[in-house]
Amino acid sequence: MQHAGSAPPPPWPQQPVAKQPRRGLLVPIGVALAVLLSAAALVVSLVKGSSDTSSAPNATQSANPEATQVFVDDADREACQAMGPLMRESSDARKAFTNSGAPNTPERKAAIPQFVTDSYDWGRRAQDILNQHSAPPRFLTRNFQRYIDDTLMYAEGLSPDRDSSIFENQLYDFGVIDLSGLIGRCSEVDVLWWK
C-alpha cells in the first residue's frame, strides 16, 4: 500500500531470460547424462543387493573369495605388448586430428568424418585385443577399457555440422589422463610402446 507523498516501490527485478541450449551441446550433454544415470543405476543396484534371500549361503558354508589382484606383472606385460601397436596408432591419429587445424576451422571440420570412422574401427580392434588379455580383471585392463571408451565417446561427440564444445575438450583430456596411467604401468613391466 502506497501512502500519499511516498515514492513508488522499486520495480521487481527482471529475471534473466534463459538462453535456449545450442544444438551442438545436446549430444555431449546426452552422453554425460547417460554416464551419470548409468553410474547411479550401478550404485543403486550395489547398495540394494538382492532381495532374494533363499539363495543366500547358510552360516555353515565358508566363503573362499579370490583375492583382488591389482597388478599382475606377466599378464600386464602381455597386455601392454599386445595393445602397444594399437595405442601408437591411436596416439598418431589423435595428433593428426588436432594438427589438422584449430577447433571450428574448415580444416578441422573436414577432418572429423575420417577421424570418427577411424576411431570406431580402432575401438573395435582394440576391444578385441583387450578382451583376449582381460583376465584377471585388474588396474591395467580397467585403464585400457577406459581409454577405449573415452576415445569412442570423444569421436561420438564430434560433428562437422556444429561447432566444438567444452565437452569435446574434456573428453579428449580424459583420454590423455587414461594414457598417463597406461604409460606408467607399461613402463613398470618394461614395455615402452610410446617411444
N, C-alpha and C positions, 0 to 999 in steps of 0.2 A: 504494500500500500504506500502510495507516494503522498507526502504532505505538501501543502502549498509552499512554494518558495524553495523546495529542496531540489537538488539536481536529480535528473533521471538516473535510474540504476544503469551500471555499465552493461553493455550488450554481452550476451552469452559468448564465451569464446567459441570460435569456429573450430570444429573438428577437422583435422586434415582429411582430405579425400584419399581413400585408399587407392593406390595405383593398381591397375589390373596387372597380374603377373605376365611376364613376357612368355610367349610360347616356347622360346628357346630354353627356358628353365624347367618346363614341365617334365621332360624325360629325366634329367638328373634328380629333380625333386621326387619323382616317382620311384627312381632307383633307391634313393636314400630312405624313402618311406617304406619300401618293400624290405630293405635290410633291417630297419628298425622294427617292423612288425614281425619279421622272422625271428629276430633276437628275442622279442617279447614273448612270442609263442614258445620258443625253446625254454626260456626261463620259467614260464608258467608250467610247462609240461614237466620240467625237472623238479620244481617245487611241489607240484600236485602229486606226482608219482602215480602209482597205480592204485585205484580204489578197490581192486580185486585182491582180497587177502587170502583167497582159497589156495593160491599157488605160492604163497609165501613159505619159505623154508621153516621147518619147525625148529625149536630150540636145540634139539639133539643133533641136528646136522651142523657140521662145521664148514664154514665157507673158506675157500682157499683162493682168494683173488690173486690174479697175476700182478706183480709189481709193475707200476707205471715206469716206462722207460722214456727218458728224455733224450739222451744221446746214445747212439749205438754206432761205434766207430766204423766197423766193417760195412754195415748196411748204409750208413751215411756216405761213406766213400763211394760205394757203388752208385748210389742215387746221384751224387754230385757228378760223377763221371758220365753217367747216362744223360743227365739233364744239361750238362755243360754246353754242348753244341747248340741246343735249343735256347739256352739263356743268352749265349753270344748273339744268336740270330735275333732274339727279341730286343736286346740292347741296341744292336745295329739299326733295327727297324725304327725303334723309338727315336734314336738320334737323327736318322734320316728324316723322319716326320717333323721333328721340332726344328730341324735345319732347313726345311722346305720354305719357311717364311714365318713371319710373326703371326700370332693368332689373328684371325679375321681378315688376313690378306688374301687376295685371289690365289696366290701360290699355295698357301696353306690349305685353303678350302678345296683346291684342285687335288691336293694330295690325300684328302680324307677318304674317299671311296676305296682306293687301293690299300691304304693303311688298315682300314676296317676289315676288308676281305682277308688281308694277310694275317691280321690279328686273330680272326676266327679260325683260320686254318692252323696257325701256330698253336692256339689254345687247344684244339682237338688233338694235335700231335703231342703236345706237352702233357696233356691229361693222360693219354695212352701210356706214355713212358712213366709218368709218376705212378699210375695205378700198378705198374709192374714192380715198383720199388717202395710201396707204401706200407709194407708190413715189416716190423711192428709200427703202429702209429707212434709218431714222436715229433719233436720240435721241428726237425728239418722237413719232414713230409708236410706238416701243417703249414710251414712257411712257404714251401713251394706251391702248395694249394692256394694260399693267399695271393701269391704273386700271379698265378694263372687267373684267378678270379678277378683281381684288381686290373689286370691287363684287359680282360674281356669287358669289364664294366667301363673302363676308360674308352675303349673302342665303341662300346654301345652308346655312349653319350655324345659321340661326335656326329656332326652332320654338316655337309657343305651348304645346307639351306638356311642355317641360322648362325648367329654369332656365338663365339665360345662363351662359357660362363665360368664362374668361380669354382663350380663343382668339377669341371674338367681339370682344372689345376689341382684340386685336392685329390682327385682320383689318380692323376699322374704321380703326385707326391706319395700316395700310398704305395705305388709300385716301387718307387725309389727306396722307401723305408723297408719294404719286404726284401728288396735286393740287398740291402746292407746286412740283414740277418743271414741271408743265404751266403754271401761272400764270407762273412765271419765264420760260419760253421764249416763251409767247404774248405777254407784255408786251414782250419784246425785238423782236417783229415788229409791235408796235402793235395788237394785238387784245386788248381788255380785256373779255372776256365775263363776268367775275365781278362787274363793277360794275353 
